[in-house]
C-alpha cells in the first residue's frame, strides 16, 4: 500500500513538472507570437530597411520618423561600456575569491556580492542620479551627468553578481591536478592562475560574460533614469542616450492604441528580444561546453 502511494506521488510530481515545462514554452511562444504579429503590422506601413537604417527616432512629430539605429547604437554603447568595466572586475574578483581569499573572507565577500542582485534597479538608478551623475558632470564640465557613462557604470554594478558567481564556479571547477602539475614544474600561484586555471576555465568564464551582457541589455529602469533619454545619434560616452528598453518604457504608456507608433514599439521590442535571445543562446552554449569539460 505504501509503495503504491509513493509511486502515485512520484507520477503526480512528474506530471506537474512536465505541465509547468510545457506552460513555460507556451507562454514564451505566445509572447513571441504577439511580438511578431504586431511587428508585421508595423512593417506593412514602414519599410524594414528604413526602420533598421534610419537615423532618427521621432514618432510624435507630423513627419514621423521610425529609425531604430540611434536606439540600437545607444543600447550597444551602454552595454559595451558596462562590460568594459564589469568583465575585468568580475573575473578578477572571481579569481581572488577562488584562489587567494581564505574561507572566512570568501564566506563574507561572496554573499555581499550576490546581494547586489537583490538591490532594486530603481534604487541603483536613483543613486546614479543623486551621487554618480553630479560627480560625472563635475569631472566633465557638463550641466548634468545623465549620459551613457553613467548608465554603463550602473549596469556594470548590476551585471557583476552574475559574472562573479558563474566565473568563480568555473575557476573552482578546474581540476586540482592541473594546478598541482603547474606548481610541480616551478610555477608560482600567479603564473598558475593566468596560464593554467583561467584558460582551462575559459568556457565557463565566457558563459559568465555572455550572461552578464544579457543582463545589461535587458535592463530598463536604471538606464531610463540615468542616461538622459535623448533620441539623437550617440556621439560618445559623455553624451545623453536613449536605449531600446527606455524607449519602450517611456512611450508605451501614452501611445494611442493600434497606431503606427504603437506597432513600432512592438517592432523595437522584437529587436530587443532577438538580441537577448542570441546573447543567452551563446551563453548557454558555453555553459554546456563547460559542463562537458567538467564531466570529462
N, C-alpha and C positions, 0 to 999 in steps of 0.2 A: 504493500500500500504506500509506504513511504517512498519507495523507488519510483512508483508510478507518478506520485505527486511531484517529485523532483524533476522527472522528465517533462511533466506538463509545464512546470515553471520555466524550464530551460527552453522548451519550444515556444512558449509565450514571449520570453525575452528575445529570442531570435527574430520572431515576427515583428516585435516592436522596433527593434533596431533596424530591421530591413525596411519597415514602413517609414521611419524617420529619415533613412538614407534616400529613399525614393522621394519623399516630400522635399528634401533639400534640392534634389535635382529638378523637380517640378517647379519649385519657386524660382530657381536660377533660370530655367528655360522661360518661365513666364516673364521675368524681368527683361531678359534678352529679347523676347518676342515683342514686348511693349516698346522697348527702345528702337528696335528695327522698324516696327510699324510706323511710329511717329517720325523716325528719320527718313523713311521712304516718302512720307507725305511732305517733308521739307524739301527733299531733292526733286520733287515734282515741280517745285517753284523756283528753286535756286540750283544752279549747276554745281555738282560736286567739285569740279576743278576750281570754280570761283570761291567756294567755301573753304577749300584747303589752302589755296594760294593767296587768297585775299588778305590785304594788309591792314584792313580797317574793320573794327567791330563796333558798329553804331546802329543798332536795330531800332532805335527810338526816333530817329530823325525822319524828315519827309522823304529823303533819298536814302533809305535804309541800306546799310552795308553789313554783310554777314561773313566777313573774312575771319577765319579762326587762327590764322598764322600768328598774330601778336599774342593771343592767349596760349597757344601751343608753345611758342618760344619762351614766354614768361614762365610757364609751368616747368619746362625743361631747365630754364636758368636757375630757378629757385631750388629745384631738386638737385641739380648739379652742385650748386653751392653748398647745400646741406650735406651731400655725400663727400665733398672735398674736406669738410670739417669732421664729419662723423666717422668716416672709414678709418683714418689713422688713429683717432682717439679710441674708437670702438675696438679695433684689432689690438692696439697697444694695451688697452685695459684688460681685454680678454687674455692676452699673453701674460700680463702681470699677475692676474688672478690665478691663472693656471700654473705658472712656472716659478713665480717669485714670492707671492704672498703666502704667509703661513695660514694654517687652517682657521685660526682665530680671526685674523684680519679678513680672510675671504668670507667667513660667515657674517661679518659685519658689513662689508662693502657690497656683496652681491645682492642682498635684499634691498639695500638702499638704491642701487642701480635699477633693479627690477621695479621698484616703486615709482620710478619716473613714468612708467607706462600707465600708472593709475591716476596721474595728475590730469584733470580735465583740460582739453585743448583750449577752452575759453580762458582758463586760468593762465596758461602759458602765453596766449595771445595778449592778455591783459598786462602781463609782465613785460612783454615786448613793447607795448605802447608806453607804459609808465617808466620803465627803467632803461631798457635797451635802446629804444628809439631816441630819447634825448641824448644819450651818450654818442650814438652814431651821428646825430645831427651836429653835435658839438665838434666831433673829430673831423667831419667833412665840410663844416661850414654851411650846411643846408638849413632850410627853415624847419624841417622835420626829418625824423629818421625812419619814416614808414616807406621802406623800399625793399628791393629784392634781397639785400644783405641781411636785413632784419628778419625776414621770413626764412632765409636759409639757416641762420643760426638757431632759430626756434625749431625748425624742422629737424635739424641735426640733433638737438636735445631729445626730441620725440622719437627719433629713429635709433638712438643709442641703446636703449634696453634690448631691442630686437637683435642688433648687431653683436652686442657684447655677449648676450646669453647664448646665441647659436654658435658664435665663433669660439667661445670658451668650451662649449661641448665638443666642437670639432677638434680643438687642440688637446683636450683631455682624452679624446678617443684615439690619439696616435699611440701605437703600441710602445710600451716601456722599453722593449728590446731595441727599438730604433735609437732611443736616447742613450741607452747603455752602450750600444755599439759606437756611437759618436764619442762618448766620454772615453771609451776604451782606446781610441786612436789619438787621444790627446786634446780633443776639442773642449773648450770651456762652455759654460751654460749659455752665453750669448750666441756663440757660433752654432751650438746645437739647436737653439731656438730658431735662428734666422735661416740656417742652411738645411736643417733636417725636419724640425717639428712643423713649422709653418708651411713649407712646401708639401709635406705629407698631408696636412690638414686643409690644403687649398680648396678642394671641392666643398667642404663644409663652410669655409670662410666665404667663398663666393656665394653660396646659398644665403649666408647671413647678410651679405651686401645687397643681393637682389631683393630679399625680403624687406630690408631697410629702405631700398628705393621705392618699393611698392607702398610702404607705409608713408613715405614722404609725398608721393604723387597724389594719393587719395585724401590727404588732409585738407579740411575745409576751413574750420573756424579760425585756426591760427593764422593762416595766410590771408583770410578775409580781414582780420583785424590789424595785421602788421605790415602789409606790403603796399598800402596806399590805394590800390584798386584804380589804376589809370590804364585805360584800354589801349593806349598808344604802344607802338612797337618798342620793346625794351632796348635801352642803349647801354646797359651795364648793371652791375650790382648796386650802384648807388642811385638808381632811378626807381621810381614807383612803378609797380607792375600789377597786372590783374591775371590771376590764374584761372584755369578752367573751372575748378571747384568753386572758387569765389564768385565767378560769373553766374553759375547756376544758383548758388545760394542767394545772391543779391536779387536776381531778376525773376526767378521762378514765382515768387510770391505775388508779384504785381503785374505779370504779363497777362493780357487777355487770352482767354481760352480758345484753342484751335486757330490761332493766328500763325502767320509765318514765323514771328518771333518765338512763339510758344514751341513750334516744331523745331526751331533752330536750337533751342536749349536741349532738346532730346538728342539732336544730332551731335552736339559737343559732348553730351553725356555718353553717347555711344563711342566717341573717340577716346574719352577717358576710360571707359570700360575696356576697350581694346588694349590701351596702353597698360593698364593694371593687369589684365589677363596675360599679356605677353611677359611682363616682368615676373609675375607669380609662376608662370609655367617654366621660365628659365630657372627661377629659384627652386622649384620643385625638382627640376632635372638634376641640379647639383645636389640637392638633399638626397635623392635616390642614389646618385653616384657615390655619395659619402657613405650611405648605408651599406651599399655593396662592398665598398672598400673596408668598412668595419667588419662585415661578415667574413671577408676573405682573411 
